[in-house]
Amino acid sequence: MSLDICPHLSTNENEGAVAAAVAGLGIATTTGRACRRELSEGTLVRLFSDWATADIPVYAYFPMGQATRAAGRAFVEFFAADLTIEGKAASDTGAMG
């Protein structure tokens, strides 16, 4: 899908994009996680459900050391599992409006 757009508002903050879409200023591209409350309340709806943004790699770095390494590894494993579950939900990214 290809769309030509002429944006009148641009932000690099998810909260601003979601708030603008809820206020009726247009559509936003964000993660399902960033607007899950608005989607569940019905103040936003998913548009272009067949469309998704490209996957973005996520890297985690933590300092070396016995205790830090175990705690850091536990956090990374938890976060990775959470992202995997979220990503398997019906298309985690998409246009909302």
C-alpha positions in Angstrom: 0.0 0.0 0.0 1.2 3.5 -0.8 -0.3 6.7 0.4 0.7 10.3 -0.4 0.3 12.4 2.6 0.7 16.1 3.5 1.1 16.2 7.3 0.0 19.3 9.2 1.3 17.9 12.5 4.4 15.9 13.2 5.7 14.5 16.5 8.2 12.0 17.6 6.3 11.2 20.8 3.8 8.3 20.9 1.7 10.1 23.5 1.4 13.2 21.3 0.5 11.1 18.2 -2.1 9.2 20.2 -3.6 12.4 21.7 -3.8 14.1 18.3 -5.6 11.1 16.8 -8.0 10.9 19.7 -8.7 14.7 19.3 -9.6 14.0 15.7 -6.6 15.7 14.1 -5.9 12.7 11.8 -4.4 9.3 11.9 -1.3 8.1 13.7 1.2 5.3 13.2 2.2 3.8 16.5 2.3 0.5 18.3 -0.7 -1.3 19.6 0.9 -1.1 23.1 1.0 2.7 22.9 -2.7 3.0 22.3 -4.2 -0.2 23.7 -6.3 1.8 26.2 -7.8 4.0 23.4 -8.4 0.9 21.2 -10.2 -1.0 24.0 -12.3 2.1 24.9 -13.2 2.7 21.3 -11.8 6.2 21.1 -9.4 4.9 18.4 -9.9 2.2 15.8 -7.4 0.3 13.8 -7.2 1.3 10.1 -5.4 -0.5 7.3 -5.3 -3.8 9.3 -3.3 -5.5 6.5 -0.5 -3.0 6.7 2.4 -3.0 9.2 5.6 -1.2 9.6 8.9 -3.0 9.2 10.3 -4.8 12.2 12.8 -2.8 14.2 15.6 -4.7 16.0 15.9 -4.1 19.7 19.2 -4.6 21.6 19.8 -4.7 25.3 23.2 -3.9 26.9 24.0 -4.3 30.5 27.3 -4.2 32.5 29.4 -7.2 33.2 29.4 -8.7 36.7 27.9 -11.8 38.4 24.9 -10.1 40.1 24.2 -7.6 37.4 24.5 -10.2 34.7 21.8 -12.4 36.3 19.5 -9.5 37.0 20.0 -8.1 33.5 19.5 -11.4 31.8 16.2 -11.9 33.7 15.0 -8.5 32.7 16.0 -9.0 29.0 14.3 -12.4 28.9 11.1 -11.0 30.5 11.0 -8.0 28.1 11.7 -10.2 25.1 8.9 -12.6 26.0 6.6 -9.6 26.5 7.5 -8.1 23.1 7.0 -11.5 21.4 3.5 -11.9 22.9 2.6 -8.4 22.0 4.0 -8.9 18.4 1.9 -12.0 17.9 -1.3 -10.1 18.8 -3.1 -9.0 15.7 -0.5 -6.8 14.0 1.2 -4.9 16.7 1.7 -1.8 14.5 -0.6 0.0 12.2 -2.4 3.2 11.6 -4.9 4.4 14.2 -7.5 7.0 13.8 
